[in-house]
Amino acid sequence: MYSVDNDKDTPIEFHINDENIGLTYLDFGEIYLMCESFLEEFYFATTGRETMNLEPYIDNANFKRYILQKIETGSKASINRVKKLNFGLKDIEWHLNESYAFIDMIASVKQDIGGFGELHQFIISNREGKLSISDWYSKSAGNASYLDGIVRGDISKIDDPNIWNDKEWVDDIFVIIAERQH
């Protein structure tokens, strides 16, 4: 497990090692850093300590909109501030022919009072040399990320890097969110 403090600067973009070759195993470090930085910003945003800049991570407007809903939902549920985050890699699967990697991570969140753990699944895609989070699903044991389980259901593994481009699916997700808010 790797401990993250909130004093580091997030890169403006995350890139693959060699755009001429495409996504390779050599990109693991940058992929892991991207997921870790994203989760760090997400957890601090859900407790109101800072805002989250989605630009370095996500290039899909539908997915950005959903992430903002996750932050809003988590921040309404949490008054207990995040004190320390630890992350670990559970699994990685390379889909080099499709230009993406599946990442399964563990997060340990220590708060003012107590804490919790969560599992996070990411699909990280190569978009013309820039890494982008194509999908993210959290299996929550805390307040921060529970929207996925309620809105998307219990998913054993995410597997579609283009899911947020599916208009019908996206519309259904936001209908469920809207119904829950009323």
C-alpha positions as CSV (number, residue, x, y, z in Angstrom):
1,M,0.0,0.0,0.0
2,Y,1.1,3.5,-0.8
3,S,0.2,6.5,1.4
4,V,-0.8,9.7,-0.3
5,D,-0.5,13.2,1.2
6,N,-2.5,16.0,-0.3
7,D,0.4,18.4,-0.8
8,K,1.5,17.2,-4.3
9,D,0.5,18.9,-7.5
10,T,-1.6,16.9,-9.9
11,P,-0.2,16.8,-13.4
12,I,-2.2,18.7,-16.0
13,E,-2.3,15.5,-18.1
14,F,-1.3,11.9,-17.9
15,H,0.5,10.5,-20.9
16,I,1.6,7.1,-22.2
17,N,5.3,6.5,-22.6
18,D,5.5,6.3,-26.4
19,E,2.6,7.5,-28.6
20,N,4.1,5.7,-31.6
21,I,3.8,2.3,-29.9
22,G,0.5,2.9,-28.0
23,L,-0.4,1.7,-24.6
24,T,2.1,-0.9,-23.2
25,Y,3.0,-2.4,-19.8
26,L,5.5,0.4,-19.4
27,D,2.6,2.8,-18.8
28,F,1.7,1.1,-15.5
29,G,3.4,3.8,-13.4
30,E,1.5,6.6,-15.0
31,I,-1.8,4.7,-15.0
32,Y,-1.4,4.0,-11.3
33,L,-0.5,7.6,-10.5
34,M,-3.5,8.7,-12.4
35,C,-5.9,6.5,-10.5
36,E,-4.3,7.4,-7.2
37,S,-4.5,11.1,-7.9
38,F,-8.1,10.9,-9.0
39,L,-9.1,9.0,-5.9
40,E,-7.3,11.5,-3.7
41,E,-9.0,14.5,-5.2
42,F,-12.4,12.6,-5.1
43,Y,-12.2,11.8,-1.4
44,F,-11.1,15.3,-0.4
45,A,-13.9,16.8,-2.6
46,T,-16.5,14.7,-1.0
47,T,-15.7,16.1,2.4
48,G,-15.6,19.7,1.1
49,R,-11.9,20.2,1.8
50,E,-11.2,21.1,-1.9
51,T,-12.8,21.0,-5.3
52,M,-12.1,18.4,-7.9
53,N,-10.7,19.2,-11.3
54,L,-11.9,16.4,-13.7
55,E,-10.0,17.7,-16.7
56,P,-6.8,15.8,-16.2
57,Y,-8.7,12.6,-15.8
58,I,-11.8,12.4,-17.9
59,D,-12.7,13.5,-21.4
60,N,-16.3,12.4,-21.6
61,A,-19.0,15.0,-20.7
62,N,-21.5,12.4,-19.5
63,F,-19.0,10.7,-17.2
64,K,-17.9,14.1,-15.8
65,R,-21.6,14.9,-15.0
66,Y,-21.9,11.6,-13.2
67,I,-18.7,12.1,-11.2
68,L,-20.0,15.5,-10.0
69,Q,-23.2,13.7,-8.9
70,K,-21.0,11.2,-6.9
71,I,-19.2,14.0,-5.3
72,E,-22.4,15.9,-4.4
73,T,-24.0,12.7,-3.0
74,G,-20.9,11.8,-1.0
75,S,-20.4,15.3,0.4
76,K,-24.1,15.4,1.6
77,A,-23.5,12.2,3.5
78,S,-20.1,13.0,5.1
79,I,-19.3,15.5,7.8
80,N,-16.3,13.4,8.9
81,R,-13.2,14.8,7.2
82,V,-10.6,12.6,5.5
83,K,-7.3,12.6,7.4
84,K,-5.2,10.0,5.5
85,L,-5.5,7.8,2.4
86,N,-3.8,4.6,1.6
87,F,-4.1,2.8,-1.8
88,G,-3.1,-0.6,-3.1
89,L,-3.3,-2.4,-6.4
90,K,-5.5,-5.5,-6.3
91,D,-5.4,-6.4,-10.0
92,I,-4.5,-5.1,-13.4
93,E,-5.6,-6.5,-16.8
94,W,-4.1,-5.3,-20.0
95,H,-6.3,-5.0,-23.1
96,L,-3.6,-3.7,-25.4
97,N,-5.3,-4.4,-28.7
98,E,-8.3,-2.3,-27.5
99,S,-5.9,0.3,-26.0
100,Y,-7.1,0.2,-22.4
101,A,-6.2,-1.3,-19.0
102,F,-8.6,-2.5,-16.2
103,I,-7.4,-1.5,-12.8
104,D,-8.7,-2.9,-9.5
105,M,-7.6,-0.9,-6.5
106,I,-8.2,-0.8,-2.7
107,A,-8.6,2.4,-0.8
108,S,-8.3,2.8,3.0
109,V,-9.8,6.0,4.2
110,K,-8.9,7.3,7.7
111,Q,-11.2,10.1,9.0
112,D,-11.5,12.3,12.0
113,I,-13.5,9.6,13.6
114,G,-12.9,6.0,12.3
115,G,-12.6,5.2,8.6
116,F,-13.6,2.8,5.9
117,G,-12.4,0.9,2.9
118,E,-13.5,0.8,-0.6
119,L,-12.8,-1.2,-3.8
120,H,-12.4,0.8,-7.0
121,Q,-12.4,-0.4,-10.6
122,F,-11.1,1.7,-13.4
123,I,-10.9,1.4,-17.1
124,I,-8.0,3.6,-18.3
125,S,-7.9,4.3,-22.1
126,N,-5.2,5.7,-24.4
127,R,-6.7,8.7,-26.2
128,E,-4.1,9.8,-28.8
129,G,-1.3,9.5,-26.3
130,K,-3.2,10.9,-23.3
131,L,-4.6,8.6,-20.6
132,S,-8.2,9.0,-19.8
133,I,-10.5,7.3,-17.2
134,S,-13.2,5.8,-19.4
135,D,-15.2,4.2,-16.5
136,W,-15.0,4.0,-12.7
137,Y,-17.0,1.9,-10.3
138,S,-16.8,1.9,-6.5
139,K,-17.8,-0.9,-4.2
140,S,-18.5,1.2,-1.2
141,A,-18.2,0.6,2.5
142,G,-18.4,4.3,3.3
143,N,-20.5,7.3,2.4
144,A,-18.3,8.7,-0.3
145,S,-19.0,6.4,-3.2
146,Y,-22.3,4.6,-2.5
147,L,-24.1,6.2,-5.5
148,D,-22.7,3.5,-7.9
149,G,-24.3,0.6,-6.0
150,I,-27.7,2.4,-5.9
151,V,-27.7,3.8,-9.5
152,R,-25.7,1.3,-11.5
153,G,-26.4,-1.8,-9.4
154,D,-24.0,-4.4,-8.0
155,I,-21.5,-4.9,-10.8
156,S,-18.8,-7.6,-10.4
157,K,-16.5,-6.0,-13.0
158,I,-16.7,-3.1,-15.4
159,D,-15.7,-4.0,-18.9
160,D,-16.9,-1.4,-21.4
161,P,-14.5,1.5,-22.1
162,N,-17.3,3.2,-24.2
163,I,-20.2,2.9,-21.8
164,W,-20.5,6.6,-21.2
165,N,-21.0,7.1,-25.0
166,D,-24.2,4.9,-24.9
167,K,-26.9,7.6,-24.9
168,E,-29.7,5.3,-23.8
169,W,-27.7,3.9,-20.9
170,V,-26.6,7.3,-19.8
171,D,-30.1,8.7,-20.0
172,D,-31.4,5.8,-17.8
173,I,-28.7,6.5,-15.2
174,F,-29.6,10.2,-14.9
175,V,-33.3,9.3,-14.8
176,I,-32.6,7.1,-11.7
177,I,-30.5,9.9,-10.1
178,A,-33.3,12.4,-10.7
179,E,-35.9,10.1,-9.2
180,R,-33.8,9.6,-6.1
181,Q,-33.5,13.4,-5.6
182,H,-37.2,13.9,-5.4
